[in-house]
């Protein structure tokens, strides 16, 4: 009998900030401490997916709850 390899699909907001030295720094507000970087936007996208997968894997291994992003997250520029 074939074993199912179902993977849960989750959606998280990732913030991509241009780095001074080039590339992008990326963080995921719903996953505290989940930060990565990439030399290009495409590499940063790939790296943040990997960082999220690793973050969730550690939580599951430690039998901790996996955060679910609340709906309605708004990212906006604020001028002061």
N, C-alpha and C positions, 0 to 999 in steps of 0.2 A: 504494500500500500504506500502510495506517495505521501510524504509528509508535507504539510502546508508551510510555506515560508512567507506568510502574510506580514507585511510591514505597515505599522500605523503611519498614516500621513498626518503631520501636524504643520501648522502655519505659524511662522514667527516673523515679526518685523525686525529687519536688520538695518542698521544705520551705517552708511558708507561715508566716511569723511576723508577727503584728500589729505594725504600726509605731506608734510613740508618737504621731505626728501624724495617725494614721488610715490606713486602707488596709492593705496587706500588702507585705512584702518577701519575695521568693521566690528561693531558690537551689537549684541542682542539684548535690548532692555529687559525683556521678560526672563532672561537667563543670566542672573548676576554673575559677572566675572567671565562671561563667554565673549572673548575678544580674539580677533585674529587680524591678519593683514594679507595683502597681495600686491604684487608689482603692477598689475593691470586690474581693471574693473572685473574682467572675466575670471582672472585668477582669484580675486577677492571673493567673488560669488562662490566659486568652488571651495575655497578655504572655509568660508562661513558655514556652508553645508556640512563639511567635515567636522568643524568645531561643534556644531549643534549635535550631530550624531554622537560624537565623543562625550559631550556633556550629558546627554540623555543616557548613554550607555553606563556612565559612572553612577548616575542617580539610580538606575535600575539595579546595578550590581550592589549598591548600598541599600537597596530596598527603600529608597526615598521616593516621594511623589514627584512626578514629572510635571512642571508648571505648564499650564495651558494659557495662552495669551487671551486676555479678555477682549471681546469684540469692541469695536469702536475706537481703537487706538488712533490717535491723531498726532502727527508730527508736523510742527509748524515753526516757521521762523518768528522770532519775537524781537522787536527793536526796542531798545531802551535809550 
